[in-house]
Amino acid sequence: MKKMTVPVFFSADEKYAPYLAVAIASLIDHTNPAYKYELHVVYHDMKKRTVRRIASLGDGHENIEVLMTEMKDTLSGISDRKETRLKGDYFTPTIYYRIFLPEMFEDCEKGIYLDSDIVVLGDVAELYKVDLSGNLIGACSDISANNNELFCDYFEQVVGVDSKKYINSGVLLMDFKKMREEEFVERFLYLLNTYDFDTVAPDQDYLNSMCYGRILHLDQIWNAMPTPTKKFVRNPMIVHYNMFFKPWHYDGTMYEEFFWKYANESSFLKDIQHEKRNFTRWDKKGDEKRLQWMADRVTEILGNEVTFRTVMRGLDKK
């Protein structure tokens, strides 16, 4: 009997390769021999040696294959603009790759997308088997931000979604077939190039706005995130070190024990330890400034007339 194939997609660059390796190692540790797992890494700006190191993570596992795909031209029309920067200063086209996955992998009808700053603590095949029931994507609420009053105003007044239903795009179950049928990528590119949207979370805001009403809200165990309120998700299947909650930068980060378990078993441990040792108090001050930048940007954007909310409402009336 042929094994069910579980396609999982990551995107990364050289900077995030060590954390990607930890994520893949943790995923492999929770696989089921009854299934085949295809782990696709879409990358850019990654050294050849690093590409080989990541690809070798599947070696020795009969039901695991790590496939590396370099992304070069698809995002050439997306420039490094203020509204497309991640956390205020670090632009990387990898944040948009998840949107292009349905077109890049035309033979795939459905897939899981995972950010690189995650640890898997359960079998992702169980997530893959979830019935999307006609929805475009399945995702979890962004609990790292939806208790912040300012950000909630942004979600509702700018993105145009219920703040409690604003989803985090770090873990996605995607109906590739339906997204292709509905020309999702074409619509994304039209919005991106037609309207000068100011955003705080570029790809995430697009997905929330474009998929609103067609999102299956998953149990939070599939995207447990550290939060300012220190509220833990019981028995998480995936932990996502979202925003500035990085155990490779800060001691005492929620769920840090899971990250270090797999980091300590990783061939990238020395790289991760080097990053932590060299993360200075000035870097921490930089995180504080970037967080303030985000708050200032939200305040600025709240006064805009052209937003996802106003544009999408106008398009719906046509």
N, C-alpha and C positions, 0 to 999 in steps of 0.2 A: 504493500500500500504506500502510495506516494505521500511524503511528509508535507504538511502545510508549511508554506514559506511565509515568514514574518519579515517584511521589509522595514528597516529602521534607518532614518536619515539624520545625519549630523552636518553641521557646517562649522568650519574653523579656519584659523590662520595660524601662523607660527607662534604668535603670542599665546594662543589658547590651546596649543597642542598638548602640553602636559596635563591639563585638566580634562581634555578630550580622552586621553589615554586612561585616566582614572575612571571616567564615565563608562568607557567601553569595557574595561576590566570588571567593573561592578555588574554591568549588564550580562556579560558572559558567565559570571559566577551564579546567576539566577536563571539560566536557560534550562529548557526542558528537552531532553534528547528525543522526544517525540516530534519536535518541530525543527525546521531549518530556519536559521536566522541570517538574513543578508543585511550587513551593516554598511550603508553607503555613507562615505565621508566626502562631502563637496567642499573643496578647499580652494584658497587662493593665497598667494604670498607665503608659501610654505617651502622650506628647504627640502631638497631631494632626499637627504638623509632622514629628515623627520618624516617624510611621506613613507619611506621604507619602514621606519620604526613603528608607525601607526598601523600600516598594513600587516605587519608581522604579528599583531596582537591576536589574530585569528588562527595562527599556526598551532597545530596540535589539537584542534577541535574539529571533529568531523562534521558537525552541524552548524559551524560558524564560518562565515566568509566576510572579510573586511575588504570592501571595494572602494578604491580612491578615484575621485573624479575631480579634475581641475576645472575651475570656472574662470573663464577669461573674458568672453565678449558679451554675454547676455546682459550684463549690467552696465555696459559702457555708457548708456545714456543717463545714468544716475550720477550726479556730481556730488562733490563734498560740499554741501551747503549747510548752513546753520540748522535747518529743520531736519536734516538727515543724519545728524551726528548723534552718537550714542553716549549718553551720560555727559553731554556737553562739550566733549573735546576729542573723543576718539571715534573717528569715522571708519567704518568697515563695511564693505558691501555684503559681507556674510550675513548681516541681519536681514537682508532681503531674500536670501536664497530659498527660504522655506516657501515663499510665494511662488517661485519659479519651478518648484519640484514637480508638479503635475505635468508640465510641458517637457521638462528634462527627461523624465522617466515615463515615456508614453505607454510602455507595456505594463505599467503598474496601475492597478485599479484603486488601491488603498494603501496608506502608509502611515507610519508614526514618525513625527519629527521631534527631536530632542536637542535642546541647547547643550553646549559642552560643559557648562558649570553645574552638572547634576551628578547624583549617585543613584544607581538603580538598586532597589532592595527587594524587588519581586519580579516575577516573570512578565516581561512586556507582551508576551503572547496573549495574556489575559486582557490586556488593553486593546490589542489588535482585534480580538474577537468581539469587542463591543459593537452592537448594532447602532449605526448612526441614524437610522430611521429617517432617511431623507435629508438630514442636515449636511451642511458642507464640511463642518469640522466638529470635533469634540475637544473640549478644553476645560480648565479649572479657573475659578475666580482668582483674581490677583489679590490675594490676602495680604501681600506685602505693602499694598498701597491703598486698599479700599476702606481703611479706617481713618485716613487722613482727609480732613474736611476740605482742604484746598484742592487736593487731587480728585476728590469726589465731585466737586464743582466742575473740574476740567472734564471728567469722564461724561458727565451729563450735559453740560452746556457746550462743549467743544466737540467731543467725539459723538455725542448724541445717544448714549446708552445708559441704562440703569447702572449706577455705580457698583451695586452688589453683583451685577452680572458682567462687569467689565472683566474680560479674561486675560490671563497671562499667556503669551505665545511661546513660552519655553518648552512646553509639552503639548503636542497637538496630535490628534488622530484625524487624518485628512482623507476625504473622499476624492481621490485624484480624478477618477472617471467623471464624476458629476462636475467638478471644477473645470475640467476641460470642456465638457458639453456646454457649460454656461460661460465659456470664454473669460474665466476669472482673471487670468494674467492680462489679457487685453484690456479689461475694465480697470485693473490696477494701474497699468501704464497710462491709460487715458486720464485717470484722476491725478496721477503723479505729475504728468506733463502739462495738464490743462489748468490746474489750480495750484496756487502758491500756498499750500497748506503749511502752517506752522504747527509742528508737532513736538512732543516731548519723548514719545516712544514710537519712532517712525513706523516700523513694520506692524507693531502691535496695534497701533491706532487704526491703521488701514484694515487689518483683519477684524477688529471689533466693529468698525463701522460697516464694512462691506458684507460681513457675515451676520450682522445683528438679526435676531429672529430665526436664524438657521444654525444655531450653535447648540450642540448637545452638551449640557453642563455636567462634567464628570465629577465623581467623588474626589474630594480634596486630597485623598491619599495618593493620587497620581501626580500631584504637583505641590508637595509640602514645602513651604518656604519659611525661612527665618522671618520673623516679624518684629516690629518695635515693641509690641505688647507681650512678646515671649510666649505666645500661645502655641503649644505644640499640637501637631496633628498625630493622632494615635495610629500606630502601625502603618507608617507611610510605605508606599510602593516605589515612589520616586521622590528624592529630595532635591530641591532646586535652590542653589545658593545665589539667589537673585539680587539685583542691585549691588550694594556695597557689602553685603553679608558674605564675605569670602574667608573661609578658614585658612587659606594660604596667605592672608593678610592680617587677620585679627584672631587673637585668642578668645575663647569663650563664645564663639559663634554657635548658634543653635544647630544641632545635628552634626557638629564637627567630627564626632567620633566615627561616623560612617565614612566621611571623606578620608580621614587619616588611615583608616583600616585598609582602603584600597590604594591610597597614595604610597603607603609603606611597602606595598607589594608591587609597586609600579617601577618600570625601568626609568621613569622620569622623576623618581623621588629626589635625586640631587638637584634637578632643575627647580622643583617645587620648593625645596628647602632653601635654595639660593634666593628665590623670589621672596620668601618670607623673611629671611635674614636681612635682606636689602630694602624691605618696605619700611621706610623711615617715618618719623613723626611728621616730617614735611609732606610725605605722601598721604598720611592720614588727614593732615590739614587740607590737602588737595581734595580728598573725598568729601570733606565737610563743605568746601567751596563749591564742588560740583552739585552737591545736594541743594545748596542754597541757590545755585544757578538754575536748577530745575524748578524750584519754587518761584523764582523770579520770572522764569519763562512762562510758567503756568499763569501767573498774574497778568503778564503781558498779553498772552494769547487769549485770555478770557475777554479781552476788550475787542477782539477782531470781529469783523462782520462776515468774513469768508472763513467758514469752518466746515469740518465734516458734517456737522449737524445741519447747517443751513444749506449746504450744497446737496447732500443726499436727500433732504426733504424736497428740494426743488426738482431733482431728477425723478423722484417717486411720483410727482404730480404730472410729469410729462407722459 
